[in-house]
Amino acid sequence: MIIYPTLELHNGKCVSLTRGRLEEPVIWHVDPVETARGFAAAGAEWMHVTDINALAGDGDNAELLEDIIRAAGIPVQLGGGFRSRDAVERWIDKGAGRIVVGTMAAHDPDLLRELAKFYPDQIVLAVDVFHGAVMTEGWKSQSAFTPEDYIKAFDDAPLAGIIVTDVDADIEDTDGSLGVITHLAAQTHHPVIARGTVRSTDDVSRLKYVPNVAGTLIGRALLSRDVDLQEALALAQAEPEPTAEFQ
């Protein structure tokens, strides 16, 4: 299972959101670029960055994102406000390892399929679930899609993966989120990346054994030091199968 240490950027700062609410972000007083370097130094193979301003449609953190991509030393999976072909292609050209698409997929599913075919293993579908429906427009609009039908609609697209977020879950409600993600992971052949389920290293151990969950994003728990990245990475590693001894 891949651990994606995660940064969420808002007005040039690292933040965490509760249930996607922009009105009350938790601000972390850390340097985003140095934090990204630290993720790589700890042994992470990937990292994830969300541009909250771009997601909300009130600007972006483009210069900071470019700095992170250049400095991180590991591939960056980038999300936030990708609602056009131009935006996706521009950031792939700038060196983003993967692009996470949410709202565009709901409004123009054929475009998502085209991008996935043109950029194999670089397009990730975001499925944000609230009250049993898929959310769009930066978690502000509730669509008419159930997450099950939505995921199945993209079965034929060569996606790099699907990020599933239970927006409705309380920050302490790991079990609730894990149930939603476990259920949806069983609906697709695409690798599923869980978001919002890790509060402790025990949660990493639990996720590791959920069928078809291939990774997890960890943000707040790393920045609050509730989770040690090196320990999480070690727990996420596949355990070797026992082998018979031959005489």
Short mmCIF file of the C-alpha atoms (twelve columns), coordinates in Angstrom:
data_MODEL
# 
_entry.id   MODEL 
# 
loop_
_atom_site.group_PDB 
_atom_site.id 
_atom_site.type_symbol 
_atom_site.label_atom_id 
_atom_site.label_alt_id 
_atom_site.label_comp_id 
_atom_site.label_asym_id 
_atom_site.label_seq_id 
_atom_site.Cartn_x 
_atom_site.Cartn_y 
_atom_site.Cartn_z 
_atom_site.pdbx_PDB_model_num 
ATOM 1   C CA . MET A 1   0.000   0.000   0.000   1 
ATOM 2   C CA . ILE A 2   1.299   3.442   -0.942  1 
ATOM 3   C CA . ILE A 3   1.341   6.191   1.690   1 
ATOM 4   C CA . TYR A 4   0.736   9.637   0.171   1 
ATOM 5   C CA . PRO A 5   1.873   12.294  2.665   1 
ATOM 6   C CA . THR A 6   -0.426  15.198  1.921   1 
ATOM 7   C CA . LEU A 7   -0.334  18.980  1.920   1 
ATOM 8   C CA . GLU A 8   -3.376  21.204  1.452   1 
ATOM 9   C CA . LEU A 9   -2.465  24.737  0.407   1 
ATOM 10  C CA . HIS A 10  -4.589  27.829  1.051   1 
ATOM 11  C CA . ASN A 11  -3.223  31.347  0.536   1 
ATOM 12  C CA . GLY A 12  0.327   29.993  0.512   1 
ATOM 13  C CA . LYS A 13  -0.030  28.148  3.827   1 
ATOM 14  C CA . CYS A 14  -0.493  24.528  4.807   1 
ATOM 15  C CA . VAL A 15  -3.977  23.954  6.191   1 
ATOM 16  C CA . SER A 16  -6.385  21.181  7.141   1 
ATOM 17  C CA . LEU A 17  -10.115 21.359  6.559   1 
ATOM 18  C CA . THR A 18  -12.861 19.714  8.602   1 
ATOM 19  C CA . ARG A 19  -15.574 18.259  6.364   1 
ATOM 20  C CA . GLY A 20  -14.326 20.442  3.541   1 
ATOM 21  C CA . ARG A 21  -15.267 23.699  5.292   1 
ATOM 22  C CA . LEU A 22  -13.118 26.614  4.146   1 
ATOM 23  C CA . GLU A 23  -14.462 28.937  6.832   1 
ATOM 24  C CA . GLU A 24  -12.501 27.286  9.634   1 
ATOM 25  C CA . PRO A 25  -9.196  25.906  8.374   1 
ATOM 26  C CA . VAL A 26  -6.528  24.672  10.748  1 
ATOM 27  C CA . ILE A 27  -3.334  26.515  9.779   1 
ATOM 28  C CA . TRP A 28  -0.014  24.722  10.188  1 
ATOM 29  C CA . HIS A 29  3.029   26.956  10.593  1 
ATOM 30  C CA . VAL A 30  5.388   24.900  8.467   1 
ATOM 31  C CA . ASP A 31  7.254   25.618  5.249   1 
ATOM 32  C CA . PRO A 32  5.471   23.697  2.442   1 
ATOM 33  C CA . VAL A 33  8.601   23.167  0.346   1 
ATOM 34  C CA . GLU A 34  10.728  21.996  3.264   1 
ATOM 35  C CA . THR A 35  7.899   19.758  4.438   1 
ATOM 36  C CA . ALA A 36  7.755   18.183  0.979   1 
ATOM 37  C CA . ARG A 37  11.501  17.555  1.104   1 
ATOM 38  C CA . GLY A 38  11.020  15.977  4.516   1 
ATOM 39  C CA . PHE A 39  8.437   13.554  3.124   1 
ATOM 40  C CA . ALA A 40  10.951  12.361  0.539   1 
ATOM 41  C CA . ALA A 41  13.735  12.127  3.129   1 
ATOM 42  C CA . ALA A 42  11.497  9.913   5.279   1 
ATOM 43  C CA . GLY A 43  11.193  7.466   2.395   1 
ATOM 44  C CA . ALA A 44  7.859   8.371   0.767   1 
ATOM 45  C CA . GLU A 45  7.543   7.268   -2.865  1 
ATOM 46  C CA . TRP A 46  4.756   9.757   -3.677  1 
ATOM 47  C CA . MET A 47  3.152   12.806  -2.122  1 
ATOM 48  C CA . HIS A 48  -0.199  14.503  -2.680  1 
ATOM 49  C CA . VAL A 49  -0.908  18.236  -2.809  1 
ATOM 50  C CA . THR A 50  -4.322  19.915  -3.010  1 
ATOM 51  C CA . ASP A 51  -4.619  23.554  -4.052  1 
ATOM 52  C CA . ILE A 52  -7.592  24.642  -1.940  1 
ATOM 53  C CA . ASN A 53  -7.793  28.079  -3.564  1 
ATOM 54  C CA . ALA A 54  -8.042  26.527  -7.030  1 
ATOM 55  C CA . LEU A 55  -10.585 24.043  -5.723  1 
ATOM 56  C CA . ALA A 56  -12.739 26.851  -4.334  1 
ATOM 57  C CA . GLY A 57  -12.270 29.051  -7.416  1 
ATOM 58  C CA . ASP A 58  -10.695 31.989  -5.574  1 
ATOM 59  C CA . GLY A 59  -7.172  32.034  -7.004  1 
ATOM 60  C CA . ASP A 60  -4.397  29.480  -6.844  1 
ATOM 61  C CA . ASN A 61  -1.024  28.594  -5.362  1 
ATOM 62  C CA . ALA A 62  0.647   27.973  -8.730  1 
ATOM 63  C CA . GLU A 63  4.116   29.316  -7.907  1 
ATOM 64  C CA . LEU A 64  4.275   27.387  -4.657  1 
ATOM 65  C CA . LEU A 65  3.106   24.222  -6.418  1 
ATOM 66  C CA . GLU A 66  5.874   24.556  -8.995  1 
ATOM 67  C CA . ASP A 67  8.410   24.993  -6.185  1 
ATOM 68  C CA . ILE A 68  7.137   21.841  -4.472  1 
ATOM 69  C CA . ILE A 69  7.207   19.790  -7.686  1 
ATOM 70  C CA . ARG A 70  10.798  20.892  -8.349  1 
ATOM 71  C CA . ALA A 71  12.015  20.407  -4.787  1 
ATOM 72  C CA . ALA A 72  10.153  17.343  -3.550  1 
ATOM 73  C CA . GLY A 73  12.387  14.723  -5.141  1 
ATOM 74  C CA . ILE A 74  9.396   12.355  -5.470  1 
ATOM 75  C CA . PRO A 75  6.369   12.385  -7.814  1 
ATOM 76  C CA . VAL A 76  3.587   14.767  -6.822  1 
ATOM 77  C CA . GLN A 77  -0.083  13.862  -7.208  1 
ATOM 78  C CA . LEU A 78  -1.849  17.181  -7.659  1 
ATOM 79  C CA . GLY A 79  -5.498  18.035  -7.023  1 
ATOM 80  C CA . GLY A 80  -7.636  21.145  -6.912  1 
ATOM 81  C CA . GLY A 81  -9.686  22.887  -9.586  1 
ATOM 82  C CA . PHE A 82  -8.849  20.799  -12.666 1 
ATOM 83  C CA . ARG A 83  -11.927 21.549  -14.741 1 
ATOM 84  C CA . SER A 84  -10.458 21.813  -18.243 1 
ATOM 85  C CA . ARG A 85  -8.155  19.899  -20.575 1 
ATOM 86  C CA . ASP A 86  -5.776  22.866  -20.673 1 
ATOM 87  C CA . ALA A 87  -5.334  22.872  -16.903 1 
ATOM 88  C CA . VAL A 88  -4.587  19.142  -16.799 1 
ATOM 89  C CA . GLU A 89  -2.123  19.282  -19.691 1 
ATOM 90  C CA . ARG A 90  -0.406  22.411  -18.362 1 
ATOM 91  C CA . TRP A 91  0.388   20.827  -15.004 1 
ATOM 92  C CA . ILE A 92  1.499   17.531  -16.498 1 
ATOM 93  C CA . ASP A 93  3.887   19.600  -18.632 1 
ATOM 94  C CA . LYS A 94  5.053   21.340  -15.438 1 
ATOM 95  C CA . GLY A 95  6.013   17.991  -13.967 1 
ATOM 96  C CA . ALA A 96  3.040   16.819  -11.908 1 
ATOM 97  C CA . GLY A 97  3.166   13.032  -11.627 1 
ATOM 98  C CA . ARG A 98  -0.621  12.645  -11.529 1 
ATOM 99  C CA . ILE A 99  -3.633  14.913  -11.775 1 
ATOM 100 C CA . VAL A 100 -6.731  14.416  -9.623  1 
ATOM 101 C CA . VAL A 101 -10.015 15.244  -11.359 1 
ATOM 102 C CA . GLY A 102 -13.370 15.616  -9.625  1 
ATOM 103 C CA . THR A 103 -15.905 18.148  -10.903 1 
ATOM 104 C CA . MET A 104 -14.815 17.809  -14.539 1 
ATOM 105 C CA . ALA A 105 -15.673 14.113  -14.470 1 
ATOM 106 C CA . ALA A 106 -19.241 14.861  -13.392 1 
ATOM 107 C CA . HIS A 107 -19.767 17.570  -16.021 1 
ATOM 108 C CA . ASP A 108 -17.819 16.055  -18.921 1 
ATOM 109 C CA . PRO A 109 -17.192 12.334  -18.371 1 
ATOM 110 C CA . ASP A 110 -16.080 11.802  -21.978 1 
ATOM 111 C CA . LEU A 111 -13.281 14.340  -21.509 1 
ATOM 112 C CA . LEU A 112 -12.072 12.472  -18.436 1 
ATOM 113 C CA . ARG A 113 -11.993 9.229   -20.429 1 
ATOM 114 C CA . GLU A 114 -10.044 10.932  -23.234 1 
ATOM 115 C CA . LEU A 115 -7.488  12.354  -20.810 1 
ATOM 116 C CA . ALA A 116 -7.084  8.990   -19.095 1 
ATOM 117 C CA . LYS A 117 -6.376  7.316   -22.447 1 
ATOM 118 C CA . PHE A 118 -3.933  10.040  -23.504 1 
ATOM 119 C CA . TYR A 119 -2.157  10.127  -20.136 1 
ATOM 120 C CA . PRO A 120 -2.203  6.538   -18.876 1 
ATOM 121 C CA . ASP A 121 -1.464  6.170   -15.170 1 
ATOM 122 C CA . GLN A 122 -1.586  9.944   -14.678 1 
ATOM 123 C CA . ILE A 123 -5.297  10.679  -14.173 1 
ATOM 124 C CA . VAL A 124 -6.975  9.979   -10.829 1 
ATOM 125 C CA . LEU A 125 -10.718 10.278  -10.212 1 
ATOM 126 C CA . ALA A 126 -11.829 11.977  -6.982  1 
ATOM 127 C CA . VAL A 127 -15.049 10.648  -5.483  1 
ATOM 128 C CA . ASP A 128 -16.143 12.839  -2.574  1 
ATOM 129 C CA . VAL A 129 -19.146 11.347  -0.781  1 
ATOM 130 C CA . PHE A 130 -21.608 13.286  1.381   1 
ATOM 131 C CA . HIS A 131 -24.976 11.911  2.558   1 
ATOM 132 C CA . GLY A 132 -24.740 9.110   0.013   1 
ATOM 133 C CA . ALA A 133 -24.162 11.376  -3.002  1 
ATOM 134 C CA . VAL A 134 -21.114 12.529  -4.965  1 
ATOM 135 C CA . MET A 135 -20.118 16.134  -4.255  1 
ATOM 136 C CA . THR A 136 -18.684 18.543  -6.850  1 
ATOM 137 C CA . GLU A 137 -17.467 22.158  -7.052  1 
ATOM 138 C CA . GLY A 138 -15.090 21.796  -4.134  1 
ATOM 139 C CA . TRP A 139 -17.582 19.911  -1.959  1 
ATOM 140 C CA . LYS A 140 -20.159 22.700  -2.367  1 
ATOM 141 C CA . SER A 141 -22.656 21.050  -4.759  1 
ATOM 142 C CA . GLN A 142 -24.429 17.743  -4.293  1 
ATOM 143 C CA . SER A 143 -24.775 15.854  -7.557  1 
ATOM 144 C CA . ALA A 144 -27.502 13.411  -8.552  1 
ATOM 145 C CA . PHE A 145 -24.993 10.540  -8.698  1 
ATOM 146 C CA . THR A 146 -24.657 7.802   -6.131  1 
ATOM 147 C CA . PRO A 147 -21.001 6.934   -5.573  1 
ATOM 148 C CA . GLU A 148 -21.606 3.337   -6.671  1 
ATOM 149 C CA . ASP A 149 -23.059 4.329   -10.060 1 
ATOM 150 C CA . TYR A 150 -20.489 7.070   -10.492 1 
ATOM 151 C CA . ILE A 151 -17.553 4.737   -10.001 1 
ATOM 152 C CA . LYS A 152 -19.029 2.093   -12.295 1 
ATOM 153 C CA . ALA A 153 -19.491 4.698   -15.048 1 
ATOM 154 C CA . PHE A 154 -15.702 4.972   -15.349 1 
ATOM 155 C CA . ASP A 155 -14.890 1.273   -15.284 1 
ATOM 156 C CA . ASP A 156 -13.718 1.453   -18.900 1 
ATOM 157 C CA . ALA A 157 -11.356 4.415   -18.343 1 
ATOM 158 C CA . PRO A 158 -7.644  3.595   -17.801 1 
ATOM 159 C CA . LEU A 159 -7.423  5.571   -14.554 1 
ATOM 160 C CA . ALA A 160 -4.383  5.543   -12.298 1 
ATOM 161 C CA . GLY A 161 -6.738  5.212   -9.355  1 
ATOM 162 C CA . ILE A 162 -9.771  6.556   -7.496  1 
ATOM 163 C CA . ILE A 163 -9.520  8.697   -4.360  1 
ATOM 164 C CA . VAL A 164 -12.518 8.122   -2.086  1 
ATOM 165 C CA . THR A 165 -13.311 10.686  0.615   1 
ATOM 166 C CA . ASP A 166 -16.170 10.433  3.100   1 
ATOM 167 C CA . VAL A 167 -16.773 14.167  3.527   1 
ATOM 168 C CA . ASP A 168 -19.537 13.544  6.070   1 
ATOM 169 C CA . ALA A 169 -17.374 11.670  8.558   1 
ATOM 170 C CA . ASP A 170 -16.444 13.268  11.841  1 
ATOM 171 C CA . ILE A 171 -12.716 13.619  12.304  1 
ATOM 172 C CA . GLU A 172 -12.861 10.905  14.985  1 
ATOM 173 C CA . ASP A 173 -15.163 8.616   12.981  1 
ATOM 174 C CA . THR A 174 -12.546 6.372   11.421  1 
ATOM 175 C CA . ASP A 175 -14.835 3.337   11.457  1 
ATOM 176 C CA . GLY A 176 -17.559 5.159   9.522   1 
ATOM 177 C CA . SER A 177 -15.171 6.331   6.830   1 
ATOM 178 C CA . LEU A 178 -13.525 2.942   6.585   1 
ATOM 179 C CA . GLY A 179 -16.935 1.337   6.016   1 
ATOM 180 C CA . VAL A 180 -17.743 3.718   3.149   1 
ATOM 181 C CA . ILE A 181 -14.353 3.218   1.512   1 
ATOM 182 C CA . THR A 182 -14.418 -0.569  1.952   1 
ATOM 183 C CA . HIS A 183 -17.845 -0.722  0.297   1 
ATOM 184 C CA . LEU A 184 -16.836 1.454   -2.656  1 
ATOM 185 C CA . ALA A 185 -13.495 -0.298  -3.151  1 
ATOM 186 C CA . ALA A 186 -15.468 -3.457  -3.836  1 
ATOM 187 C CA . GLN A 187 -17.354 -1.731  -6.674  1 
ATOM 188 C CA . THR A 188 -14.362 -1.139  -8.959  1 
ATOM 189 C CA . HIS A 189 -11.326 -2.819  -10.471 1 
ATOM 190 C CA . HIS A 190 -9.382  0.455   -10.230 1 
ATOM 191 C CA . PRO A 191 -7.002  0.807   -7.282  1 
ATOM 192 C CA . VAL A 192 -8.640  2.866   -4.537  1 
ATOM 193 C CA . ILE A 193 -6.819  5.502   -2.492  1 
ATOM 194 C CA . ALA A 194 -8.475  6.236   0.845   1 
ATOM 195 C CA . ARG A 195 -8.656  9.764   2.191   1 
ATOM 196 C CA . GLY A 196 -9.583  10.941  5.658   1 
ATOM 197 C CA . THR A 197 -9.273  7.598   7.430   1 
ATOM 198 C CA . VAL A 198 -5.870  7.752   9.121   1 
ATOM 199 C CA . ARG A 199 -5.641  9.290   12.589  1 
ATOM 200 C CA . SER A 200 -3.062  6.862   13.961  1 
ATOM 201 C CA . THR A 201 -0.655  4.199   12.761  1 
ATOM 202 C CA . ASP A 202 -3.244  1.585   13.772  1 
ATOM 203 C CA . ASP A 203 -5.465  2.944   10.994  1 
ATOM 204 C CA . VAL A 204 -2.677  2.312   8.481   1 
ATOM 205 C CA . SER A 205 -2.509  -1.315  9.635   1 
ATOM 206 C CA . ARG A 206 -6.269  -1.707  9.213   1 
ATOM 207 C CA . LEU A 207 -6.389  -0.147  5.755   1 
ATOM 208 C CA . LYS A 208 -3.592  -2.377  4.535   1 
ATOM 209 C CA . TYR A 209 -5.890  -5.398  4.655   1 
ATOM 210 C CA . VAL A 210 -8.943  -3.841  2.957   1 
ATOM 211 C CA . PRO A 211 -9.318  -5.464  -0.486  1 
ATOM 212 C CA . ASN A 212 -8.489  -3.138  -3.406  1 
ATOM 213 C CA . VAL A 213 -7.313  -0.247  -1.225  1 
ATOM 214 C CA . ALA A 214 -3.927  0.496   -2.769  1 
ATOM 215 C CA . GLY A 215 -3.020  3.642   -0.887  1 
ATOM 216 C CA . THR A 216 -4.009  6.319   1.590   1 
ATOM 217 C CA . LEU A 217 -3.567  10.063  1.902   1 
ATOM 218 C CA . ILE A 218 -2.304  11.267  5.288   1 
ATOM 219 C CA . GLY A 219 -2.212  14.990  5.979   1 
ATOM 220 C CA . ARG A 220 -3.484  16.332  9.291   1 
ATOM 221 C CA . ALA A 221 -2.185  13.359  11.282  1 
ATOM 222 C CA . LEU A 222 1.358   13.906  9.988   1 
ATOM 223 C CA . LEU A 223 1.357   17.646  10.596  1 
ATOM 224 C CA . SER A 224 -0.039  17.191  14.113  1 
ATOM 225 C CA . ARG A 225 2.559   14.438  14.698  1 
ATOM 226 C CA . ASP A 226 -0.101  11.903  15.624  1 
ATOM 227 C CA . VAL A 227 1.441   9.704   12.922  1 
ATOM 228 C CA . ASP A 228 5.150   9.266   12.237  1 
ATOM 229 C CA . LEU A 229 5.692   9.010   8.486   1 
ATOM 230 C CA . GLN A 230 8.555   6.520   8.643   1 
ATOM 231 C CA . GLU A 231 6.524   4.250   10.902  1 
ATOM 232 C CA . ALA A 232 3.481   4.509   8.616   1 
ATOM 233 C CA . LEU A 233 5.605   3.689   5.578   1 
ATOM 234 C CA . ALA A 234 7.044   0.638   7.302   1 
ATOM 235 C CA . LEU A 235 3.582   -0.604  8.292   1 
ATOM 236 C CA . ALA A 236 2.285   -0.143  4.751   1 
ATOM 237 C CA . GLN A 237 4.944   -2.365  3.202   1 
ATOM 238 C CA . ALA A 238 3.846   -5.737  1.905   1 
ATOM 239 C CA . GLU A 239 4.809   -8.570  4.192   1 
ATOM 240 C CA . PRO A 240 6.680   -11.427 2.503   1 
ATOM 241 C CA . GLU A 241 4.732   -14.636 2.045   1 
ATOM 242 C CA . PRO A 242 6.048   -17.566 4.082   1 
ATOM 243 C CA . THR A 243 8.191   -19.939 2.061   1 
ATOM 244 C CA . ALA A 244 8.721   -23.623 2.612   1 
ATOM 245 C CA . GLU A 245 12.140  -24.813 3.590   1 
ATOM 246 C CA . PHE A 246 13.535  -27.599 1.437   1 
ATOM 247 C CA . GLN A 247 16.198  -30.002 2.612   1 
# 
